Amino acid sequence: MTSNTVLYAARVCHDPGDEFGWVQGWRSAIADYLTHEWGESAPGFRPSPMGPHEEAYEYEELRGILAEPEELRYALRILDRYREWLCVAGRDY
């Protein structure tokens, strides 16, 4: 399995009407999944004291594809870059 599986899952549910919300949802789910399923920290994220949002669509998708840490970290880097691009373009909130 490659990181493309994670990015593919994210692209399938892409919301062109709310790209910033879409990218933030996936970034948060990946960080939560890394922390709670693999015991790894995600740079720039602090785990919620309430635990992961396991009912979130994105988190459920990650569980379904059995994402590995390496592919999750790669997808997170790509989504971080996309988020930065959205901020530069003034499409954040």
N, C-alpha and C positions, 0 to 999 in steps of 0.2 A: 504494500500500500504506500502511496506517495502523498506528499503534501497537496498535490493537485486534488485529491479526494476531498479534503477540507475546503479548499478554495472553490471546488466545483459545487459543493453543498451550499456554500455562501452565495455563489452566483445564481443558483437556481431560484433562490428566494429574494433576489435583488429587488429593491423598491426604488425606482427612479424618482418617485415623488418625495422620498425622505432618505436620501443617500447617507446623510450624516447619522441618522438614527439607525439605519441598517448596519453601517460599519461599526458603530458603537456597540450595538447588540452582539455582533459576532466577536468583537474584541473582548468584551466582558465575558462572554460564554467561554471563549478559548482560555482566558486567564483563569476563570473559575475551574474549568476542566483540568488544566495543568495542575492547579493547586490541590484540588480535592480528589481527583482521580489518580494523579501520578505523584503527588507530594512534592511538586516542583513549584518554585516561585516564577512569576511572570514579571519581567522588568516593567516598572512604572505602575504596577497594580498592587493594591493592598487587599487581602482577602476580606470579605464582608464578615463581620461578627455573626451575622445571621446565616452564614453558609451560602452555597451556590443557589442560584435561581434555577432549580432543577426542572421546573415546569416550563421554562422558556423553550421556545421552538428550537433555537440554536443549540442549546445544551442537549436537548433530546437528540438532535441530529448528530452531534459529536458522539454521543453514546452509541447511536445506531451504527456508525461507521467504524467504531472502535479505534479512534484516532490515537496515534502514537505521539510521544512527546516531540520528536524531531519534526514531524510534519506540522504539529500544532505551532511550534516556535516559528517555523518558516511562514506559515499562513499568518501568524500574528505580525511578523515583520512586514509582510506585504500589505496587510490591512492598516498597519500603523502608517505606512507611506501614503496609502490612499487617503487616510484621515487627514494627514498633513496637507495633502493636495487640496482637499475640500476646504480646509481652513484658509489656505493661501488664496483660494478662489472665492472666499467669502460665502461659502455654502455650508458653514457650520452654525451652530446656535448654542 
